[in-house]
Amino acid sequence: MTTAHREAARHPDVPTRTPQPHVPQRDQPSAHAGSLNETTHGHPHLDDMRIGYEWHARRRAFGMANGLGLIIMGAATADFMGLLPQDNSEDVRRVVDWIDELIAHESHELIQLSKHQSHPESFLVFIVIAAIGMFMLRNASEDNAQYHEAFPRLTFRYPKERRRSMRIAHVLGVLASIAFMLIAFVLLHMASNAGWPMYLVEGLRKTAIAIGAWVIVYCGCWLGRCNVKLYNFSSLRFANIYEIYKERKHANADGIPSHASIREKTLCDWDMNLGRLASIIAVLGAAAVAYLDGTRTSQFWLPIVVVIVIILLIRLAITHYAVTHFEHIDL
């Protein structure tokens, strides 16, 4: 009779424990092993923050890339539909005429589509696909805003080696996309000279643009996530400047004095407004080139490109100054 059985006979009301054999404990792998987690300093909550941030960054990358790619593929699909037999149905013609009048009215008669479209149904398909792509972009933008509001500041940093490798991958992805589109344009130009149908060549050309744009946007959102300081700077566009003043008037928050936070918020607002201005100019310029024959000259689109480049350079300078002077804390 073992000791456990004797104790059970002496105290019947006390439950017995079966002795367990001793198993030597193995060394468990650290949850923070690897270069990616070197900046968490052994704090599990920082690692959880990084995992959640990467999940959000991947969602945003797919949402933005899929939305933009779908809009361009809508235009490509409309070109491919030009290869189908013509179907000038009266109902389709009536709907297309109504959409044409709506576009002309909203643009104050600036944009007027052709009244002699060989495939008016292709325009309807483009409108539907483009609308779905715009909804996807809107959802991705709202999701990004909600994440910024929930996590206005991230307190971890990626190691320098990791940031360097992601920057290199970002540049290589963009260069590969540009090279792919240029090669596709050259091959399609040769195919057009060989007698390929115009609608097929235009559809393939826009498909190549959609693929290249998808890769560029995805690389920018996913591989660009390593710049956590830029994320913290961008989060200030969702902040209330008066709340910042009230909360940080007599104290420092996250190591940033109150007056510095207000200055950083002001720079963030300027950066956001310049980004919106560049987007508006780009969209209006693209619409003018697409629908106004008189604007398809270098005298029109070249100044637009120069203005957009200047605006982007100013944004880059503002961002660099803000990140260098206000987001200088490595946790």
N, C-alpha and C positions, 0 to 999 in steps of 0.2 A: 504494500500500500504506500502510495506516494504521500508526500507532505500535503499536497493539494487535496487528496481524498480524506486524509485525517482531519484537516481543517473543515471540510464539508460535513463530516460526521459530527464534529463538535459543535458547528454553527450551521444548522440546516437552513436557516432563513437567509443566509448570505449567499448570493450567487457565486459560483466558482469561476475561475478563469483558467482556461486551458493554457498551459505554458507554451509559448511560441519559440521556435528555434531562432537563435540569433543569426541574422543575415547581415553581413558587413555592408555598410552603406557606400554606394559607389559615388564617385564625384559626378555631380550633375553638370551638364553644360550650362554655362552662364547665359542668361537671357540677354546680356548686353555684349556678347562676344562679337567680334568683327569690327571692321573699320567704320561701318555705317553708324554704329551706336557709340562711337568713342566720345561724343560730346554730351551724352546723357549723364555722365558722372555717376553711374550706378543708381539713378533715380528711376523707378519703374514708371512713374507718371509721365516723365519726359519721353520715354520710349513709347508709351501709349499715345502721346500727343503726336509723335512723328508718324506712327502707323496710321492714325486717323487722318493726318495731313496728306500723306501719300495716297490714301484711298480717295480723298477729295480731289487731289490733283489729277489722278487718273480719270475720275469721273468727268472732271471739267475738260480734260484733254479730249476724251472721246466725244463729249457733247459738242464742243466747239468745232472740232474737226468734222464730225458727221454732219452737223448743221450746214457749215459752209460748203462741204463737198456735195451735199444733197442739192443745194441751190444751183451749183454749177452743173451738176448732172441733170437737173431739170432742163437747163438750156440745151444740153447735149441730147437728151431724149427728144426734145422738140425738133432738133435737126434730124435725128434718125427717123422720126415719123414722116419727114419729107420724102423718104424712099417709098412710102406706101402709096397706093393709088389715091387720087384725089377724090374727096367726098365732100362736096359743097352742099351739105344738108341745110335746109332753110332754118331749122331750129338752131343748129350750131352757129350759122351765120348771124342769127339774131342775138345769141348770147355774146358772141365775139364783138359785135357792133356795140352792144351795151357796155362791155368792158372797155372798149376803145373810147367811148364817150366819157366813161367815168375817169379814165386816166387823163384824158384831155382836160376835163373839168378840174380835176385835182391839181394838175400842173399848170393851170391857167393858160391852156391852149399851147403850152410850150412843147409838149410831147404829143404827137399825133401819129398813130400807127397807120400803116398802109391799108387802103381800102380794098386792095386787090391781093389778098393773101391766098396762095395756092393751097395751103393746108391750115385753115383757121383752127381746126381741132388741136393742132400741136401747141398753139398758144394757150389753150385751156389746160392742157397737160402741164405745161411749164408753170402756169400760175398755181396749180394745185401742189406740185412738187416743191416749188419755191416757198409756198406758204408753210408747208410742213418743215422745211429746213429753217425758216425763220422762227417757227415755234420752238424748234430744238435749240436754236441759239438763245432765244429768250429764256427758256427753262435753265439752260446752263448758266446764263448770267444771273438769274435769280438764285440758283443754288449756290453760286460763288458768293453772292452778297450775303446770303444767310450764314454761310460758313464764316465769313469775315466778321459778321456781327456776333456770332457765337464764340469765335476765337480771334479777338482783335490783335493779340500779340502772341507770337510763338517764342518760346524761351529755350529752344535747342538750336544747335548749329550743325551743319554737315562738315565732316573733315575736309581739309583743303584738297587732299588727293581725290576725294569723291566729287567735290565741286569741279575740279579741273577735268576729270574724266567725263562728267556730264556736259560741261561746256564744249569739250572736243566732240562728243557724240552729237550735240546740238548743231554745231557748225557743219559736221560731216553730213548730217541728215538734210540740212538746208541745201548744201552744195550738191548732194546727190539728186535732190528733187529738181533743182534748177537744171542740172545736166540732163536729167531724164526728159524734162519738158523741151529743152532745146533740141535734143536728138529726135524727139517725136515730131517737132515742128519741121525739121529738115526732111525727115522721111515722108511726112504727109505732104510737104510741098512737092517732093519728087512724085508721090502718088497722084497728086492733082495734075501735074504735067503729063503723067502717063494716061490720063483719061478717066480716073476714078470719079464717081458721082460727087457733085459738090456737097450734097447733104451728108454723105458718108464721111467725107474728109473733114467737114466742119464739126460733125458729131464726135469723131475721133480726136480732133484737136481739143475740143472742150473737155472730153474725157481725160486727156492727158493733163490738162490744166487742173481738173478736179482732183486727180491723184496727187499731183505735185502740191497743190494747196492743202490737201488733207495731211500729207506728211509734214509740211512746214508748220501748220497750226498745231499738230499733235506734238511735234518736237518742241515747239515754243512753250506749250503749256506743261508738258510732262517733264522734259529735261530742264526746263527753266525753273522748276520748283526748288532747286537747290539754293536759290537766292532768297533765304528766309528774311533777310533784312529788307529786301524789296517788298516782300509780302507784308511786313509790319508797316512799312511806309504806305502801301496801297490801302491798308485797312482804315487809315485815317479818313478816307473819303466817306466812310459810313458813320463817322463819329460826329457828334455835336460839339462845335467849338466852344460853346458856352458851358457845356457839361465838363469839357476838359479844363476850362478855366476854374470852374467851381471846385472840381475834385483835386486839382493840382496847384491851387493858389498858394497854399502854405506847406506843401509837402512835395517830395519827389516821388514819382511813380515809375517803376521799372528803371530807375537810374536816370530818367530824363527830367530835367527841371520843367516847371510849368510854362515858363516863357518859351522854352525851346519846343515844347509840344505844340504850342499855338503856332509858332513859325513853321513847324513841319506840316501842320494841318493846312496852312495857307499854301505852301508849296504843293501839297497833294491836290488841292482844289485846282490850282493852275495846271498841273499835269493832267488831271482828268478833263478839264475844259479844252485843253489843246488836243487831247486824243479824240474828243467828240468832234471838234472842228475838222480835224484831218479826215475822220470817217465821213462826215457830211460832204466835204469837198470831193472825196474819192467816189462816193456813191453817185452824186450829181454829175460828176465828170464822166463816169462810166455810162450812166444813163444817156447823157447827151451824145457820147460817141456811138452808142448802140442805136439810137433812134433819130438822131439828127444828122443828115448827110453832110451838112456844111461844117460840122465840127470834126470830121475825120481827117484832120490835117495836123501836122506837127506844130503849127502855130497855135493850135488850141490846146492839145493835150500835153505838150512839153512844158508850158508854164504851170499847168496843174501839177505835174509830177515834181517840178522844182519846188513849188510851194509846199507840197506834202512832205518832201524830203527836209525842207527847212524846219517845218513844224516838228517832225520827228527828231531832228537834231536838237532842237530846243528842249523837247521833252527828255531826251537822253541827258542833256546837261543838267536839267532840274533834278532828275532822279539821282544822278551821280552825286550832285552836291548834297542832296538831302540824306542819302544813305551814308555818305562819308562823314557828314557833320553831326547827324542826329542818331543814326543807327550804328553806332561804333562800339556797342557793348557785346562782347562775346561771352555767352554764358556757358 
